[in-house]
Amino acid sequence: MRLVHTPLLSSAEWLAGSAGRFGWPARLAPRPGESPRDGGDGGDANENRAFGPNQRSTELPIVKLMDLSASFVVDRAGLDRLLGALTARGYRTIGPVVRDGAVVQRQVSSTDELPQGWHDEQAPGHYRLHHDDDPSLFAWAVGPGSPKSEFYPARSLVWRATPADEVVTLEQPQEDSTPVALIGPRPCELAGLRVLDRVFAGGEVPDPHYRDRRASSFVVVAECGTPAGTCFCTSMGTGPGVADGVEVGYDLALTELKSSNEPQYLVRVGSERGAEVVEEMGGSPAAPADFAARDAVLDEAARRIERKLDASNVRQLLADNLGHPRWDDVASRCLACGNCTLVCPTCFCGGVSDATTVGGVVERHRQWNSCFDLAHSLVHTGPVRATTWSRYRQWLTHKLSTWHDQFGTSGCVGCGRCITWCPVGIDITAEVAAIAASDGAVPVYIESGGDRS
């Protein structure tokens, strides 16, 4: 029996061959203290070129802030024109819709599909939607899903081996090269993507699938005026607004402004691609009063966020309390179900699995994993983290402490999903506060015969 490999042209190879057609600068953001990398082909980064599926970079785009004069106020019809303009350029527009009692991300083509009049109620272990006659489209916080799945799918085919007539044909799937336009991710979710950028595209061996999807994406971030009861983005510096800066990470930013009639939308341009599209949205130039209205929306949203996490010393706090008895307390409540890792916009653990059909076809899939799974730390002698105590500690200390050592940032963006979607309502802000309250006052506790690795 012989093996025949039938490689398909990967998106990375195709993109590399199309380098001369890139329409915007593309560089990965530096870590804190590093200088941005020089790069490019020596051409003018501000050169006006068309963009779309055929002009894409193999590195992540860092968009430059346009002049604030390039800010506009549009109505709902302007948002529909935005969707039309992106669709015409070949983008698959992904936005929020209501399905099965939750706000989730699906392909949209009109603002009629967005969650008009829907509001979310969130608390530890609790999520509900309510509807009224409010004409607002973005009067909710976050749902269970995040943009992560668009760039790092929960499950994807790696290869397929098909035997026939003494020959095994090995095939790699041809990926969908349609670029995605994200409509309405929150600032905390944008921060989550920046975290994942470092994980999947910031190392010496970047993930080509993630990198290519992200490089071709268009991001329309929606600032948050209605935070949920589980949000703590203000503690993590990731919301409720998105800051202006040299590297802002979005193409367009929306702020929903309340008015006596229909909401108006302040649109700020964050990239050359955004500047091109915004011209087709219509509207009028933003006035100082519009920016004042935006400030009022964000100030009120920040005031409503009551949940806090002291991020100033949490990295060292957790490192100094690896044997704290609070880990036993939370383990007595934790189900080790992995919900927190599934809804988290930055958790990235994954693995591969092989399956064979009755006809002998073998498929290898890549899928999300969770550090709460017993098999996640399995080695030849058994699992390294055999107890719920050790698995919860691994998750929380990695998220808030050792992530800094790996990637130079926190792994938490304060979206509160892990609190909302925990079946027993475990609140990571409360767990950190409990450890902080007795830091240094409680002797290190080592469970007799237990796992404290």
C-alpha positions as a printed NumPy array, in Angstrom:
array([[  0.   ,   0.   ,   0.   ],
       [  1.403,   3.386,  -0.886],
       [  0.615,   6.864,   0.405],
       [ -0.323,   9.623,  -2.009],
       [ -0.228,  13.157,  -0.653],
       [ -2.432,  15.614,  -2.519],
       [ -1.591,  19.01 ,  -1.04 ],
       [ -3.912,  21.889,  -1.719],
       [ -2.596,  25.429,  -1.949],
       [ -2.912,  26.777,   1.565],
       [ -4.234,  30.231,   2.261],
       [ -0.845,  31.162,   3.723],
       [  0.939,  30.157,   0.509],
       [ -1.626,  31.96 ,  -1.608],
       [ -1.367,  35.08 ,   0.487],
       [  2.422,  35.012,   0.426],
       [  2.275,  34.898,  -3.353],
       [ -0.06 ,  37.877,  -3.349],
       [  2.173,  40.12 ,  -1.255],
       [  2.44 ,  42.72 ,  -3.966],
       [ -1.286,  43.351,  -3.767],
       [ -1.512,  44.212,  -0.058],
       [ -3.49 ,  47.364,   0.459],
       [ -2.491,  48.296,   4.018],
       [  0.407,  48.044,   6.439],
       [  0.408,  44.842,   8.455],
       [  2.525,  44.454,  11.566],
       [  2.013,  42.675,  14.836],
       [  1.8  ,  44.979,  17.829],
       [  4.932,  45.015,  20.01 ],
       [  4.909,  43.855,  23.569],
       [  5.142,  46.531,  26.251],
       [  8.594,  48.098,  26.174],
       [  9.336,  46.908,  22.654],
       [  9.51 ,  49.127,  19.629],
       [  7.159,  48.51 ,  16.718],
       [  8.858,  46.523,  14.006],
       [  9.839,  48.346,  10.898],
       [  8.583,  46.681,   7.836],
       [  6.784,  46.836,   4.581],
       [  8.065,  46.819,   1.085],
       [  9.322,  50.369,   1.235],
       [  6.135,  51.659,  -0.305],
       [  3.918,  54.39 ,   1.016],
       [  1.794,  52.959,   3.82 ],
       [ -0.829,  55.615,   3.107],
       [ -1.072,  54.799,  -0.576],
       [ -4.709,  54.658,  -1.577],
       [ -5.442,  51.139,  -2.787],
       [ -8.557,  49.063,  -2.991],
       [ -8.939,  46.335,  -0.422],
       [-10.878,  43.13 ,  -0.206],
       [-10.383,  39.377,  -0.474],
       [ -7.557,  39.734,  -2.982],
       [ -5.526,  42.232,  -0.958],
       [ -4.545,  40.555,   2.273],
       [ -1.521,  40.292,   4.497],
       [ -0.04 ,  37.225,   6.121],
       [  0.63 ,  39.258,   9.264],
       [ -1.882,  40.893,  11.559],
       [ -2.9  ,  44.398,  10.565],
       [ -2.143,  47.243,  12.921],
       [ -4.397,  50.069,  11.903],
       [ -3.424,  53.681,  12.423],
       [ -5.778,  56.223,  13.906],
       [ -7.146,  58.668,  11.387],
       [ -7.653,  62.354,  12.109],
       [-10.613,  62.866,  14.439],
       [-12.154,  65.005,  11.747],
       [-12.872,  61.664,  10.053],
       [-15.718,  60.988,  12.482],
       [-19.345,  60.969,  11.473],
       [-22.819,  60.57 ,  12.865],
       [-25.12 ,  58.207,  10.997],
       [-28.554,  56.748,  11.515],
       [-29.627,  53.142,  11.237],
       [-29.79 ,  53.409,   7.454],
       [-26.097,  54.289,   7.535],
       [-25.384,  51.   ,   9.298],
       [-27.282,  49.161,   6.579],
       [-25.148,  50.92 ,   3.994],
       [-22.082,  49.78 ,   5.928],
       [-23.232,  46.159,   5.757],
       [-23.862,  46.537,   2.054],
       [-20.449,  48.088,   1.42 ],
       [-18.654,  45.304,   3.265],
       [-20.653,  42.608,   1.493],
       [-19.856,  44.202,  -1.855],
       [-16.153,  43.961,  -1.006],
       [-16.446,  40.234,  -0.421],
       [-16.719,  40.137,   3.374],
       [-18.864,  37.736,   5.351],
       [-20.536,  40.062,   7.853],
       [-20.89 ,  38.529,  11.321],
       [-23.001,  40.349,  13.883],
       [-25.182,  39.857,  16.965],
       [-28.566,  38.164,  16.695],
       [-30.944,  36.617,  19.226],
       [-31.123,  32.817,  19.082],
       [-32.361,  30.355,  21.703],
       [-32.628,  32.998,  24.409],
       [-29.155,  34.489,  24.013],
       [-27.285,  37.052,  21.938],
       [-24.987,  35.096,  19.635],
       [-22.863,  35.79 ,  16.557],
       [-24.267,  34.883,  13.146],
       [-24.022,  36.105,   9.579],
       [-26.164,  39.205,   9.057],
       [-27.095,  41.272,   6.033],
       [-29.412,  43.891,   7.54 ],
       [-29.881,  45.784,  10.797],
       [-33.317,  44.151,  10.966],
       [-31.498,  41.038,  12.169],
       [-29.715,  42.824,  15.052],
       [-31.061,  42.658,  18.653],
       [-33.315,  45.725,  18.556],
       [-34.974,  46.242,  21.926],
       [-33.206,  43.331,  23.605],
       [-31.501,  43.685,  26.995],
       [-29.548,  41.134,  29.011],
       [-29.675,  40.436,  32.735],
       [-26.546,  38.772,  34.059],
       [-25.42 ,  37.642,  37.483],
       [-23.284,  34.746,  38.783],
       [-24.783,  31.634,  37.179],
       [-27.611,  33.631,  35.622],
       [-28.407,  34.949,  32.117],
       [-31.75 ,  36.202,  30.827],
       [-32.93 ,  38.339,  27.928],
       [-35.767,  40.847,  28.081],
       [-37.427,  42.694,  25.198],
       [-39.18 ,  46.042,  25.02 ],
       [-39.9  ,  48.763,  22.465],
       [-36.463,  50.369,  22.808],
       [-35.169,  51.077,  19.267],
       [-31.55 ,  50.57 ,  20.367],
       [-29.548,  47.853,  18.608],
       [-26.689,  47.474,  21.103],
       [-28.401,  47.81 ,  24.506],
       [-26.923,  44.571,  25.859],
       [-23.487,  43.56 ,  27.101],
       [-22.034,  40.262,  25.82 ],
       [-23.424,  36.836,  25.024],
       [-21.904,  33.392,  25.575],
       [-19.93 ,  33.449,  22.314],
       [-17.033,  35.664,  21.317],
       [-15.118,  36.555,  18.122],
       [-12.525,  33.939,  19.08 ],
       [-14.448,  31.223,  17.258],
       [-14.206,  33.076,  13.933],
       [-10.415,  32.84 ,  13.976],
       [ -9.894,  29.782,  16.159],
       [-12.85 ,  27.45 ,  15.461],
       [-14.061,  25.113,  18.176],
       [-13.488,  22.169,  15.812],
       [-11.81 ,  21.987,  12.421],
       [-10.583,  19.259,  10.072],
       [ -6.783,  18.936,   9.826],
       [ -6.535,  16.127,   7.272],
       [ -8.376,  13.132,   5.864],
       [ -6.841,   9.822,   4.76 ],
       [ -8.872,   7.712,   2.322],
       [ -7.805,   4.155,   1.377],
       [ -8.717,   2.805,  -2.043],
       [ -7.134,   0.071,  -4.183],
       [ -3.998,  -0.302,  -2.087],
       [ -3.466,   3.495,  -2.133],
       [ -4.051,   5.875,   0.77 ],
       [ -4.825,   9.418,  -0.325],
       [ -4.023,  12.086,   2.237],
       [ -5.981,  15.303,   1.766],
       [ -5.819,  18.622,   3.54 ],
       [ -9.018,  20.677,   3.532],
       [ -9.24 ,  23.782,   1.431],
       [-10.094,  26.546,   3.839],
       [-12.798,  29.091,   3.178],
       [-10.843,  32.175,   2.149],
       [-13.802,  34.532,   2.525],
       [-12.696,  37.329,   4.874],
       [-14.886,  38.133,   7.854],
       [-16.186,  41.502,   9.006],
       [-17.074,  41.583,  12.699],
       [-20.012,  43.876,  13.44 ],
       [-20.441,  44.974,  17.044],
       [-17.785,  43.227,  19.138],
       [-17.326,  45.031,  22.437],
       [-14.08 ,  46.738,  23.501],
       [-13.376,  43.875,  25.918],
       [-13.75 ,  41.424,  23.03 ],
       [-11.411,  43.517,  20.911],
       [ -8.928,  43.321,  23.793],
       [ -9.464,  39.555,  23.826],
       [ -8.492,  39.348,  20.173],
       [ -5.343,  41.317,  20.879],
       [ -4.491,  38.785,  23.584],
       [ -5.037,  35.904,  21.161],
       [ -2.926,  37.7  ,  18.565],
       [  0.06 ,  37.337,  20.874],
       [ -0.751,  33.689,  21.538],
       [ -1.299,  32.538,  17.968],
       [  0.628,  35.045,  15.867],
       [  3.187,  36.636,  18.159],
       [  5.575,  33.74 ,  18.629],
       [  8.379,  32.318,  16.561],
       [  6.024,  29.752,  15.011],
       [  2.7  ,  31.485,  14.366],
       [ -0.49 ,  29.579,  13.657],
       [ -1.027,  30.209,   9.921],
       [ -4.768,  29.54 ,  10.051],
       [ -5.404,  32.063,  12.814],
       [ -2.96 ,  34.57 ,  11.341],
       [ -4.516,  34.483,   7.888],
       [ -8.063,  34.83 ,   9.167],
       [ -7.15 ,  37.749,  11.398],
       [ -5.068,  39.503,   8.736],
       [ -8.042,  39.661,   6.382],
       [-10.66 ,  40.659,   8.979],
       [-12.521,  43.967,   9.266],
       [-13.549,  45.043,  12.764],
       [-16.429,  47.387,  13.61 ],
       [-16.268,  47.634,  17.401],
       [-19.341,  48.846,  19.32 ],
       [-18.629,  50.684,  22.546],
       [-20.617,  49.472,  25.529],
       [-23.296,  51.65 ,  27.054],
       [-25.129,  48.876,  28.95 ],
       [-22.696,  46.716,  30.938],
       [-23.899,  43.551,  32.636],
       [-23.85 ,  42.863,  36.346],
       [-20.874,  40.523,  35.907],
       [-18.673,  42.93 ,  33.914],
       [-15.424,  44.257,  35.403],
       [-13.732,  45.641,  32.279],
       [-12.921,  48.901,  34.072],
       [-10.628,  46.955,  36.399],
       [ -8.774,  45.427,  33.459],
       [ -8.583,  48.614,  31.395],
       [-10.527,  47.11 ,  28.5  ],
       [-13.796,  49.069,  28.476],
       [-16.472,  50.26 ,  28.34 ],
       [-14.981,  52.427,  25.587],
       [-12.15 ,  51.828,  23.183],
       [ -9.285,  54.288,  23.33 ],
       [ -7.791,  56.255,  20.497],
       [ -4.126,  55.672,  19.836],
       [ -1.474,  54.851,  17.311],
       [ -2.489,  51.19 ,  17.296],
       [ -6.175,  50.977,  18.009],
       [ -7.025,  47.571,  16.564],
       [-10.296,  48.437,  14.844],
       [-11.35 ,  49.729,  11.459],
       [-14.461,  51.555,  12.659],
       [-15.781,  52.264,  16.158],
       [-19.479,  52.823,  16.868],
       [-21.083,  54.535,  19.836],
       [-24.867,  54.291,  20.09 ],
       [-26.174,  57.695,  21.136],
       [-29.643,  57.998,  22.607],
       [-31.953,  60.594,  21.088],
       [-35.58 ,  61.582,  21.33 ],
       [-36.387,  59.441,  18.302],
       [-34.16 ,  56.816,  16.724],
       [-30.624,  56.27 ,  18.065],
       [-27.767,  57.931,  16.248],
       [-24.341,  56.344,  15.841],
       [-21.062,  58.141,  16.256],
       [-18.612,  56.514,  13.862],
       [-14.881,  56.939,  14.435],
       [-12.379,  55.841,  11.836],
       [ -9.466,  53.687,  12.942],
       [ -7.872,  52.602,   9.662],
       [ -7.474,  53.399,   6.014],
       [ -9.879,  50.582,   5.221],
       [-12.387,  52.105,   7.595],
       [-11.942,  55.534,   6.017],
       [-12.771,  54.095,   2.614],
       [-15.929,  52.343,   3.794],
       [-17.225,  55.188,   5.971],
       [-17.574,  57.37 ,   2.903],
       [-20.387,  55.079,   1.767],
       [-22.271,  55.265,   5.078],
       [-23.503,  58.81 ,   4.566],
       [-24.264,  60.871,   7.648],
       [-22.816,  64.174,   8.779],
       [-19.463,  65.157,  10.312],
       [-19.371,  64.691,  14.087],
       [-19.659,  67.835,  16.209],
       [-18.234,  68.481,  19.706],
       [-21.705,  67.81 ,  21.105],
       [-21.599,  64.3  ,  19.655],
       [-18.326,  63.539,  21.414],
       [-19.773,  64.968,  24.623],
       [-22.739,  62.616,  24.227],
       [-20.325,  59.728,  23.748],
       [-18.468,  60.691,  26.923],
       [-21.769,  60.735,  28.814],
       [-22.661,  57.243,  27.57 ],
       [-19.298,  55.803,  28.591],
       [-19.188,  57.624,  31.929],
       [-22.603,  56.254,  32.839],
       [-21.589,  52.763,  31.756],
       [-18.432,  52.911,  33.877],
       [-20.461,  54.154,  36.855],
       [-22.776,  51.141,  36.581],
       [-19.934,  48.625,  36.746],
       [-19.788,  47.633,  40.406],
       [-17.753,  44.428,  40.221],
       [-14.035,  45.087,  40.742],
       [-10.778,  43.171,  40.569],
       [ -7.583,  44.718,  41.877],
       [ -5.283,  44.022,  38.931],
       [ -2.383,  46.053,  40.308],
       [ -0.856,  43.186,  42.291],
       [ -2.867,  40.105,  41.357],
       [  0.041,  38.588,  39.449],
       [  2.264,  38.461,  42.521],
       [ -0.64 ,  37.793,  44.878],
       [ -1.505,  34.484,  43.216],
       [  2.126,  33.489,  42.798],
       [  2.622,  33.95 ,  46.558],
       [ -0.485,  31.954,  47.503],
       [ -0.284,  28.702,  45.591],
       [ -1.023,  26.75 ,  48.769],
       [ -3.796,  29.006,  50.085],
       [ -6.766,  27.177,  51.663],
       [ -9.134,  29.206,  49.476],
       [ -8.33 ,  26.781,  46.66 ],
       [ -9.945,  23.985,  48.668],
       [-12.962,  26.186,  49.325],
       [-13.567,  26.934,  45.657],
       [-12.876,  23.304,  44.705],
       [-15.735,  22.227,  46.956],
       [-18.064,  24.288,  44.737],
       [-16.454,  23.885,  41.31 ],
       [-17.925,  21.184,  39.047],
       [-14.847,  21.155,  36.769],
       [-17.306,  21.367,  33.885],
       [-15.098,  23.692,  31.819],
       [-17.86 ,  26.207,  31.045],
       [-15.584,  29.069,  32.03 ],
       [-12.952,  28.032,  29.501],
       [-15.509,  27.497,  26.73 ],
       [-16.998,  30.996,  27.009],
       [-13.726,  32.779,  27.73 ],
       [-12.62 ,  34.971,  24.787],
       [ -8.926,  34.244,  25.441],
       [ -8.66 ,  30.588,  26.545],
       [ -6.764,  28.814,  23.793],
       [ -6.013,  25.248,  24.916],
       [ -6.59 ,  22.765,  22.133],
       [ -5.789,  19.265,  20.96 ],
       [ -6.225,  16.836,  18.098],
       [ -8.257,  13.649,  17.822],
       [ -8.391,  10.912,  15.191],
       [-11.484,   8.997,  14.154],
       [-11.953,   6.173,  11.671],
       [-15.164,   5.384,   9.813],
       [-16.381,   1.85 ,   9.102],
       [-15.103,   2.352,   5.565],
       [-11.574,   2.975,   6.795],
       [-11.457,   6.758,   6.218],
       [ -9.388,   8.44 ,   8.911],
       [ -9.916,  12.067,   9.895],
       [ -7.899,  14.204,  12.248],
       [ -9.646,  17.133,  13.868],
       [ -8.382,  19.997,  15.95 ],
       [-10.703,  21.118,  18.736],
       [-10.806,  23.238,  21.86 ],
       [ -9.713,  21.597,  25.101],
       [-10.091,  22.69 ,  28.691],
       [ -7.589,  22.613,  31.53 ],
       [-10.495,  21.431,  33.696],
       [-10.556,  18.106,  31.842],
       [ -8.83 ,  15.351,  33.773],
       [ -7.119,  14.162,  30.591],
       [ -5.695,  17.594,  29.837],
       [ -2.643,  16.969,  32.013],
       [ -2.468,  13.219,  31.386],
       [  1.011,  11.745,  31.048],
       [  2.194,   8.126,  31.08 ],
       [  1.803,   7.801,  34.856],
       [ -1.539,   9.597,  35.091],
       [ -2.825,  13.184,  35.216],
       [ -0.509,  15.824,  36.645],
       [ -3.467,  17.738,  38.066],
       [ -5.728,  15.041,  39.438],
       [ -7.867,  17.214,  41.74 ],
       [-10.379,  19.968,  41.067],
       [ -8.321,  22.056,  43.503],
       [ -5.257,  21.915,  41.284],
       [ -7.163,  22.382,  38.036],
       [ -9.016,  25.478,  39.213],
       [ -5.798,  26.925,  40.584],
       [ -4.063,  26.233,  37.265],
       [ -6.788,  28.059,  35.334],
       [ -6.997,  31.114,  37.572],
       [ -3.272,  31.583,  38.166],
       [ -2.545,  31.175,  34.47 ],
       [ -5.251,  33.64 ,  33.501],
       [ -4.237,  36.362,  35.936],
       [ -0.602,  35.649,  36.79 ],
       [  1.61 ,  33.423,  34.648],
       [  0.017,  34.692,  31.419],
       [  2.134,  37.793,  31.995],
       [  5.251,  35.629,  31.929],
       [  4.225,  33.989,  28.66 ],
       [  2.728,  36.829,  26.682],
       [  3.409,  40.088,  28.484],
       [ -0.254,  40.797,  29.319],
       [ -3.053,  39.519,  31.506],
       [ -5.16 ,  36.726,  30.06 ],
       [ -8.353,  38.295,  31.432],
       [-10.28 ,  41.141,  29.778],
       [-13.028,  41.52 ,  32.397],
       [-15.963,  40.444,  30.226],
       [-17.49 ,  38.459,  33.114],
       [-18.553,  35.461,  31.008],
       [-16.89 ,  32.955,  33.329],
       [-19.027,  34.331,  36.164],
       [-22.309,  34.392,  34.26 ],
       [-21.983,  30.946,  32.715],
       [-20.628,  29.105,  35.758],
       [-23.453,  26.731,  36.803],
       [-22.701,  27.32 ,  40.485],
       [-21.918,  31.033,  40.148],
       [-18.229,  31.063,  41.06 ],
       [-16.973,  34.64 ,  40.78 ],
       [-13.26 ,  35.03 ,  40.056],
       [-13.268,  38.57 ,  41.429],
       [-14.569,  37.239,  44.744],
       [-12.003,  34.43 ,  44.8  ],
       [ -9.135,  36.87 ,  44.215],
       [-10.522,  39.229,  46.849],
       [-10.762,  36.388,  49.378],
       [ -7.121,  35.434,  48.823],
       [ -6.058,  39.074,  49.013],
       [ -7.963,  39.597,  52.265],
       [ -5.865,  36.937,  54.008],
       [ -2.621,  37.343,  52.066],
       [  0.216,  36.676,  54.491],
       [ -2.155,  36.107,  57.397],
       [ -3.005,  32.503,  56.586],
       [ -0.255,  29.854,  56.705],
       [  0.344,  27.859,  53.562],
       [ -1.864,  24.801,  53.725],
       [ -0.763,  21.537,  52.158],
       [ -3.474,  18.932,  51.801],
       [ -2.507,  15.643,  53.375],
       [ -1.723,  13.198,  50.629],
       [ -3.203,  15.53 ,  48.055],
       [ -2.005,  17.035,  44.859],
       [ -0.29 ,  20.391,  45.325],
       [  1.68 ,  20.416,  42.098]])
